[in-house]
Every structure is written in structure tokens, then in C-alpha cells.
Amino acid sequence: MFSILRAIWTVFLHLFRRKVTVLYPEEKPRIPPRWRGRIILSRDPDGGERCVACYLCAVACPVGCIALQAAEDEYGRRYPEFFRINFSRCIFCGFCEEACPTCAIQLTTDFEMSEYYRHNLVYEKEDLLISGPGKHPGYNFYKVAGLAIKGKDKGENENESPPVDVKGLLP
Amino acid sequence: MSETARYLLIVFGVLAVMMSIAAGLIWVERRLLGFWQDRYGPNRVGPFGILQPLADMIKVLTKEDWVPPFADRPVFILAPAIIVITVLLAFAVVPFAPGISVADLNVGLLYFLALSSLGVYSVALGGWASDNKYALIGALRASAQMISYEVFMGLSLMGVAMLAGSFNLREIVEAQRRLWFVAPQFLGFVVFFIAGVAETHRLPFDLPEAESELVAGFHSEYSGMKFGLFFVGEYLGITLISALIATLFFGGWLGPLLPPVVWFFIKTFFFIGLFILLRATLPRPRYDQLIRFGWKVMLPLALLNLLVTGGIILAAG
């Protein structure tokens, strides 16, 4: 009996407590930097696309929401001809970011992606590409990779020794 | 102003005020529950969310009004109307202020008890006509609960009737000029309050609905405005019980300084708030606990109250 009355009084006192509600559109919540939100495609510090269209993100994606088509420019540099993410299917697991060998695909802190029409959630390459390097400033895949592209042969990279002549007899 | 025009004004005034209070309680209840759970509750529609009932009303009126093909159609349609009609009729005897009451019946208290008992038909018929086992269980629970709580609800008021020497609600209020009946009839007040909670099947005594066990209880099959009418009936019921507690135990319109109507509504809204506070606090008892509590605790308490009050009145001569 007494406990019931005390419970009623306790609940009444909650009237004067601070509310836990965050009044969202007016009051933005703090988003941690590792938040897995809207997916973007970043560029390397020179302004070139980082994506080399290796399809690893599309393979890693558990819901299969990433579609792309690889192409090659005249110097042998691969790039995606189109790159499409269907955000109505995306579960924001971040596996694509983990799979990406060139740090091209990244998840950002933006989560405000509501749309009135479902097809507006299909993002094309021009919607995904941003102008900067995203979370990995200064990283350029082709500057550290042992791959010959325009203006750089094998072994000419930073911290890279010339390739071993596999047909020679010297140790 | 002629007498007829005055009566019409009172009748339609009471109707309009009660319907708007019932609608406003949707907002009041959700807002207060929010506050008591450290939330804000609905605060978007209009200033402080006060237009929430309007939005709810537009929504509930534009919902599909569906009658299940297996339901007993006429009864199914009639049931939600009964609860609203009986509760609104019961408001006829409530004295809002001196001279402001629809009917000055000399059996007002009995009339209220009769109509609040008729309200159970709504729940019982609604559950029966739905032809749904959960609705039927809800209706059966409602019937059993109403029968057991009706008994001592009436008995708890007899002390008041004895002290005032009248069943007329206006005279009962007048008899409290010196001392509110809550003081000599505290037990009666507690018993009546608990019975009132059970009568309007509000939490913690909402066994007929019991969402966690019975889907939605007696109104599982209802949709659209028929469901809305059950809700309006429930809120009207809360208002009626609160108004009667204020009238019978807390001196109705009596009070200093402020006009009588204001005092009446202050007291009524206090008890409405108490109803909502009970809902925010207490968990639902098991069904057998509810019935046992009714017959084994509340009924003897009501009888004891009756006996002691009668003895004192006799001794005082």
C-alpha cells in the first residue's frame, strides 16, 4: 500500500526531471566520426578518382546494393564507367569501406537521406564523388603501388626499389 | 432570455464542453505520460502540440471504417455508440455551478450509477459482436469486472447520501458548505476512486483491453471512428468520474474567490491528472487478483464504511 503511494509520488516527481528527448531537427545530435552514414567516393590528393573499379566493394556488399562497370583509360588506369549505390537497400555495414584497397569508398557522418520517392535513393557516380580525399588525406594508391601507369614505371615510387630481374642469375 | 432558450444553451454548452474536454484529454494524457516518462510527448502540432487532437481526429475520420464480414453487423455498429451516449447522459445530473446543470434530478446519484452500469453493455456487446476470441475474452473480463466493482461503487456512495440526506447532487454539494465530505468519508472516497478507475477500465484496471495479453481486448476488430468512439467514451468516462469525485467528496463548485465553474473544473482536472498519474505508475494486476481485490478487500471496506457512517449518524441523532 505504502509502496504504491511512494511509486505514484516518484513518478510525479519525474515531471521536473530533465527530459531525455533530443528535439532532433532543432537540436542536432553529436555524431561520432566513425559513424557509418552516407557512402561517398573520394579523390586522391591530385584530384584524380581513387576508385580503380576492382569490384571488391560490390562483392563484399551483403545486400548487393553496389553496381559498377570497370573501364580503362589509354594509360592502363582503371576507373569505374558508372558507379551506382542503391541506398534503399544499403544497410550501412561498412564492409565496402573495409574491402576497398584504395580508400576510395568511405562512409561519412551524414544520415539525413530521406526521400519522398524510392528511386531518388539510387545514387550515381556524380552524386557519390566528392572533391576531397575524405578520411585519408595524402594517400594516393598509385604513388605507393608497384603498378606502371602514365609518368611512372615500376620501381619509381616512394620507398620502392627497382624490380628484381627474375631472369638474371645473380642472387 | 426565456427558460427554454436557457435550457437549450445549457444542454448544448455541456455537450460541447464535454466533447472538447474528451478530445483535449487525448493531448493532455499523452503529454503528461510523456513528462512522467522523461519525454516531451506530442509537441509539434500547434503551440505546445495543442492541436494534436485535431490531427488525430482528421486521421481517425479518414481511416477505413471496416466492419469484419464475420461480425454481427448491427450490434457491432451500435456498441461504440452506447458508451458515449450513456456517459453523456450521465453528465445531465452533474451540477457544474449553481443553476448550471441539465437536470436537477432528486435521484441524481442513482441515475448516475444506473447509466454508468449501462456503459458495460457497450464493451460486452462490442466484444461479443466482433466474433473474435480476444475480443470475447476482453468483453467477458469487462462484464465480470464491472459487476464486481459496480457493487461497492454504489455502496461507497451511500455514506455521502446519508450525510447529505439526499440523492440530489446539487443538495449534496450544498451540504458540503461547512466541510468537504472527503474528511468524514475518506474511506468512501478511496473506494469510490478505485471503483471509478475500474469502471472506466483505465490502467491499472484495464483488463478488458490488456494489450499485452489480448491484442486490444474488446475493440480488437474496431477501426476508424468506431474505435475513436470507444476512446471518446473512455475519456468522457474519466471526466465523468473525476467530476463526480469533485462533486461528491470535494465540494463541487464550492470555493473562495474564483467563480464556481472554475472551481469545479480545477477540481475535476486535478482528478483527471490523478487518473493519468495512476496509469503512468502502476502495472496491471492479474485478472484473478483484480476480482479477489474487489470482493475481498473493497467490498468489506465499503460495507464497513457504510456501517460506521450509519452508526455515527444514529448516535448523533
Chai-1 contact restraints between the chains, C-beta under 6 A:
chainA,res_idxA,chainB,res_idxB,connection_type,confidence,min_distance_angstrom,max_distance_angstrom,comment,restraint_id
A,A7,B,T281,contact,1.0,0.0,6.0,A-B,restraint_1
A,I8,B,L277,contact,1.0,0.0,6.0,A-B,restraint_2
A,I8,B,T281,contact,1.0,0.0,6.0,A-B,restraint_3
A,V11,B,W36,contact,1.0,0.0,6.0,A-B,restraint_4
A,V11,B,A280,contact,1.0,0.0,6.0,A-B,restraint_5
A,V11,B,T281,contact,1.0,0.0,6.0,A-B,restraint_6
A,F12,B,L277,contact,1.0,0.0,6.0,A-B,restraint_7
A,H14,B,W36,contact,1.0,0.0,6.0,A-B,restraint_8
A,H14,B,D38,contact,1.0,0.0,6.0,A-B,restraint_9
A,L15,B,F35,contact,1.0,0.0,6.0,A-B,restraint_10
A,R17,B,D38,contact,1.0,0.0,6.0,A-B,restraint_11
A,K19,B,D38,contact,1.0,0.0,6.0,A-B,restraint_12
A,K19,B,Y40,contact,1.0,0.0,6.0,A-B,restraint_13
A,V20,B,D38,contact,1.0,0.0,6.0,A-B,restraint_14
A,T21,B,R39,contact,1.0,0.0,6.0,A-B,restraint_15
A,T21,B,Y40,contact,1.0,0.0,6.0,A-B,restraint_16
